[in-house]
């Protein structure tokens, strides 16, 4: 009578090696962090004026940017003055408590900023915050 010796060599692998999984996830995390910083770039180059007191634009749901080239951008999308007016009118009608953050380059003439504020007011926007850099 032959006896079969079972030394456990033919058992399946029951342990999971998580080291390769962790390595892959860390590499993906680094790739995500690098590409996220490249993707998030301002569409208009602006240099905000400095202020010792900074009003927080908390709650501002839209951002209007006025670049050095006097171009406009709404939430990062470059558009003309007429397109900006149309979007703001539509949004102000949908949300009467709309808050807009205006970021303008410090080298722009004061008159252009006032014209932009007037444009927003004409479209029904009542709450505007001006963006500045803290000193």
C-alpha positions as CSV (number, residue, x, y, z in Angstrom):
1,X,0.0,0.0,0.0
2,X,1.5,3.3,-1.1
3,X,0.9,6.3,1.1
4,X,0.7,9.7,-0.4
5,X,2.7,12.3,1.3
6,X,1.1,15.8,1.2
7,X,3.8,18.4,1.8
8,X,1.7,21.4,0.6
9,X,3.7,22.2,-2.5
10,X,0.7,21.9,-4.9
11,X,-1.5,24.4,-2.9
12,X,-2.6,27.6,-4.7
13,X,-1.2,30.9,-3.8
14,X,-3.5,32.4,-1.1
15,X,-1.5,35.5,-0.2
16,X,-1.8,38.7,-2.1
17,X,1.3,40.8,-2.6
18,X,0.2,44.4,-2.4
19,X,3.7,45.9,-3.0
20,X,3.3,46.1,-6.8
21,X,-0.2,47.6,-6.4
22,X,1.1,50.3,-4.0
23,X,4.0,51.1,-6.4
24,X,1.7,51.5,-9.3
25,X,-0.7,53.7,-7.3
26,X,2.2,56.0,-6.1
27,X,3.4,56.4,-9.7
28,X,-0.1,57.3,-10.9
29,X,-0.4,59.8,-8.0
30,X,2.9,61.5,-9.0
31,X,1.8,61.6,-12.7
32,X,-1.6,63.1,-11.7
33,X,0.0,65.8,-9.5
34,X,2.4,66.8,-12.3
35,X,-0.2,66.9,-15.0
36,X,-2.7,68.7,-12.8
37,X,-0.3,71.6,-12.3
38,X,0.3,71.8,-16.0
39,X,-3.4,71.8,-16.8
40,X,-4.4,74.5,-14.3
41,X,-3.0,77.6,-16.0
42,X,-4.6,81.0,-16.3
43,X,-6.0,81.8,-19.7
44,X,-5.2,85.5,-19.4
45,X,-1.9,86.8,-18.0
46,X,-2.9,89.2,-15.2
47,X,-1.0,90.7,-12.4
48,X,-3.3,91.6,-9.5
49,X,-2.8,94.8,-7.5
50,X,-1.6,94.4,-4.0
51,X,-3.7,95.4,-0.9
52,X,-3.1,95.3,2.8
53,X,-6.7,94.3,3.4
54,X,-8.1,91.6,1.3
55,X,-11.8,90.9,1.0
56,X,-12.3,87.2,0.6
57,X,-14.1,86.2,-2.6
58,X,-15.8,83.4,-0.7
59,X,-19.1,82.6,-2.3
60,X,-18.3,84.1,-5.7
61,X,-19.6,81.7,-8.2
62,X,-18.2,83.3,-11.4
63,X,-14.9,84.9,-12.1
64,X,-14.4,87.5,-14.8
65,X,-10.8,88.2,-15.8
66,X,-9.6,91.2,-17.7
67,X,-6.2,90.6,-19.2
68,X,-3.3,92.9,-20.1
69,X,-4.4,92.7,-23.7
70,X,-7.9,94.0,-22.6
71,X,-9.4,90.6,-23.4
72,X,-12.1,89.0,-21.2
73,X,-12.4,85.5,-19.8
74,X,-15.3,84.0,-17.8
75,X,-14.3,81.1,-15.5
76,X,-11.2,80.6,-17.6
77,X,-12.9,80.7,-21.0
78,X,-11.8,83.5,-23.3
79,X,-14.7,85.4,-24.8
80,X,-15.7,88.8,-26.3
81,X,-17.4,91.6,-24.4
82,X,-20.8,90.7,-26.0
83,X,-20.5,87.1,-25.1
84,X,-19.6,88.0,-21.6
85,X,-22.7,90.3,-21.4
86,X,-25.0,87.5,-22.7
87,X,-23.7,84.9,-20.3
88,X,-23.9,87.3,-17.3
89,X,-27.5,88.4,-18.2
90,X,-28.6,84.7,-18.5
91,X,-26.9,83.8,-15.2
92,X,-28.3,86.8,-13.4
93,X,-31.8,86.0,-14.5
94,X,-31.4,82.4,-13.2
95,X,-29.7,83.4,-10.0
96,X,-30.5,86.9,-8.7
97,X,-28.0,86.5,-5.8
98,X,-25.2,85.8,-8.3
99,X,-21.7,86.8,-7.0
100,X,-19.0,87.7,-9.5
101,X,-15.3,88.0,-8.8
102,X,-13.5,90.5,-11.1
103,X,-9.8,90.0,-11.5
104,X,-8.1,92.8,-13.6
105,X,-4.5,93.4,-14.3
106,X,-3.0,96.2,-12.3
107,X,-1.8,98.0,-15.4
108,X,-5.2,98.5,-17.0
109,X,-6.8,101.9,-17.1
110,X,-9.3,102.6,-14.4
111,X,-11.9,103.4,-17.0
112,X,-11.9,99.9,-18.5
113,X,-12.5,98.4,-15.0
114,X,-15.4,100.8,-14.5
115,X,-16.8,99.9,-17.9
116,X,-16.7,96.2,-16.9
117,X,-18.5,96.9,-13.6
118,X,-21.1,98.9,-15.5
119,X,-21.5,96.0,-18.0
120,X,-22.1,93.6,-15.1
121,X,-24.6,95.9,-13.4
122,X,-26.5,96.4,-16.7
123,X,-26.9,92.6,-16.9
124,X,-28.4,92.3,-13.4
125,X,-25.3,91.4,-11.4
126,X,-25.5,93.1,-8.0
127,X,-22.7,91.4,-6.0
128,X,-19.2,92.0,-7.2
129,X,-15.8,91.4,-5.5
130,X,-12.5,92.7,-6.8
131,X,-9.6,90.3,-6.6
132,X,-6.3,91.6,-5.1
133,X,-3.1,90.0,-3.9
134,X,-2.3,90.4,-0.2
135,X,0.9,92.3,0.6
